[in-house]
Amino acid sequence: MAGILSYGAYLPYYRLSRETIAKAWGGRPIGGERCVANHDEDSLTMAVEAATDCIRDVDRQGIGGFFFASTTSPYKEKLCSPVVATALDLGEKLITADYANSLRAGTSALRAALDAVKSGSAHSILVAAADCRLGAPQSEMEQRFGDAAAALLIGEGRVVATVEASYSLSHEMADVWRKEQDKFVRTWEDRWVITYGYTENMQKAISGLMKEQRLSAKDFAKVVLSAPDARSQQGLALTLGFDIKTQLQDPLINTVGEAGAAQALLMLVNALEEAKPGDRILLASYGDGCDAFSLKVTEEITRRKGKCRFKSGLTFKRPLPTYGKYLLYRGLVGEPPELSPNILPSAPAMWRTEDWVVRGHASKCRRCGLVTFPIQRVCYRCQSKDDFDQVRLSDKKGIVFTYSLDNLAGAIDPPLIQTIAEMEDGGARIYTAMTDCDTQEMKVGLPVELTLRRMHEGGGFINYFWKCRPIRGGQ
């Protein structure tokens, strides 16, 4: 039976207290904090992080497809799934697709992946959902939203949870939306949206699933209900007969925020980390209708549990000091002219350098074994030409070989930490920038790993490249 082979998650390093947001406007905080993506992150880079966490111990060449789900894709007319798949080094013989424009894009991609595996179209499909939504300044959504990503590997065999059944509804309703030219998410009056949108659709789909499968509320160990707020989630759970203290999964509103298309899958990852063999989990997601699933946890959960970075992502974090820094990170206030690089990228150049710029490949000389980054046609140790193999560095760890603190580079977060990292398995040295790091952490020998980030925009392109960041506990 098709199910979940592996799972992963990603929470950005930075947090913004809702009290800090409210204080900027003289309003009332709703409590807790929200995840904030760094200035060099977006939904695409966060999807890479979650997917990497998911397939850390998996043979990447055996994955048959990749589905990317988000309401905040960095491109309007260009698939993002091939970019993520390239960064993950999944190969070219791959089914790729983007799922967008709905809060249940994540579960829509999950359902499509299950159907593809069941039909034999692919042996396994990797699904990643990520969102970085913007609520209008001074609105409750600005406080409530949070940036995050989650990923699931769907296939057959040694699954940690089987998907027993699913049930979907479509419902046209102008409740939460964003037009082409809109920067911020729009919504109608809350009570109407919650009553006739969220509650009504979730109740119909969950009741329909339980009726078809002859299940009752007591048959589920955990109930994963994505929700705009804890109150709406608890009201729905009580209506359906679930115990909110023992069965209801934490919606993560106070610690992460409402993560859009990623929320349902992120909550499911959290539930799987806490699950026991034999547990049945209900998963439901709302957005222009509803998707509901019944999952059964297997003995294989003991093999995967504890390898996911979700818990460490909750623990290791850094607060944003000011609301102004958040505005700068999200591009809501303009960068000073000196921070905007005068760069004109070339599409052919991006295509030619894809293997080392996006895939994170280095060259390994077949004669002397020297590993170099970027890829070099001529080995500078033995001078052999075009006699090398490509090796992946993006999933390798390393240490800081040397670094400099540049206060004149015009960085959003000065100083810019320029780093040379020496990687394991060959000792290739990579010259790149450090991210998600305080200058007080920096030292020669600091353990680091690579992370794909936005570098700059120019010529209409978004340029991505690998930076390094400190390896923190649990990673």
Secondary structure, 3 states (H helix, E strand, C coil): CCEEEEEEEECCCEEEEHHHHHHHHCCCCCCCEEEECCCCCCHHHHHHHHHHHHCCCCCHHHCCEEEEECCCCCCCCCCCHHHHHHHCCCCCCCEEEEECCCCCHHHHHHHHHHHHHHHCCCCEEEEEEEECCCCCCCCHHHHHECCEEEEEEEECCCCCEEEEEEEEEECCCCCEECCCCCCCCEECCHHHHHHHHHHHHHHHHHHHHHHHHCCCHHHCCEEEECCCCHHHHHHHHHHCCCCCCCCECCCCCCCCCECHHHHHHHHHHHHHHHCCCCCEEEEEEECCEEEEEEEEECCCHHHHCCCCCHHHHHHCCEECCCHHHHHHHCCCCCCCHHHCCCCCCCHHHHHHCHHHHCCCEEEEECCCCCEECCCCCECCCCCCECCEEEEECCCCEEEEEEEEEECCCCCCCCCEEEEEEEECCCCCEEEEEECCCCHHHCCCCCEEEEEEEEEEEECCEEEEEEEEEECCCCC
